[in-house]
């Protein structure tokens, strides 16, 4: 299944975070891709994008964007 998150805008004083929950009894694989407002994948030195996360069954994942 695919899900899309609406556009988010941070400013210099903001800290963007992401939280995911897997309420199922099976492992879930998630790919998070950060895109600019024109739809281009954000790329720069030191940035890994997209990021893949594996969520074990009945688990949660919470990170600041800088930690991804």
C-alpha positions in Angstrom: 0.0 0.0 0.0 1.1 3.6 -0.6 0.5 6.6 1.6 1.4 10.2 0.9 2.1 12.9 3.5 1.1 16.5 2.6 3.7 19.1 2.0 5.4 20.3 5.2 7.3 23.5 5.6 9.8 24.1 8.4 11.5 27.4 9.2 14.9 28.0 10.8 13.5 27.5 14.3 11.5 24.4 13.6 12.5 20.8 13.9 10.7 18.4 11.6 9.9 14.9 12.8 8.3 11.7 11.6 6.5 9.0 13.5 5.4 5.6 12.1 3.4 2.8 13.7 3.0 -0.8 12.6 0.0 -2.2 14.5 0.1 -5.5 12.5 1.5 -8.8 13.5 3.9 -8.8 10.6 7.0 -6.8 9.7 6.5 -3.8 7.5 9.0 -2.1 5.1 8.6 1.6 4.6 10.4 3.9 2.2 10.4 7.6 3.0 11.2 10.0 0.2 11.6 13.8 0.8 10.6 15.9 -2.2 10.7 19.6 -3.0 7.5 21.5 -3.8 8.1 20.9 -7.5 8.2 17.1 -6.9 12.0 16.6 -7.3 13.8 14.3 -4.8 15.8 16.4 -2.4 19.5 15.7 -2.8 22.6 17.2 -1.2 25.9 16.1 0.4 25.2 14.3 3.7 21.6 13.5 2.9 20.3 10.0 2.3 17.1 10.1 0.4 15.1 8.0 0.1 15.4 6.2 3.4 14.2 2.7 4.0 12.9 1.6 7.4 11.8 -1.8 8.6 9.2 -1.8 11.4 8.9 -5.0 13.4 5.4 -6.3 14.2 3.6 -4.2 16.8 6.2 -1.5 16.9 6.7 2.2 16.4 9.4 4.5 15.0 10.0 8.1 15.7 12.9 10.3 14.5 13.7 13.9 13.8 14.3 14.5 10.1 18.0 15.2 10.8 18.3 11.7 12.3 17.0 9.9 9.2 
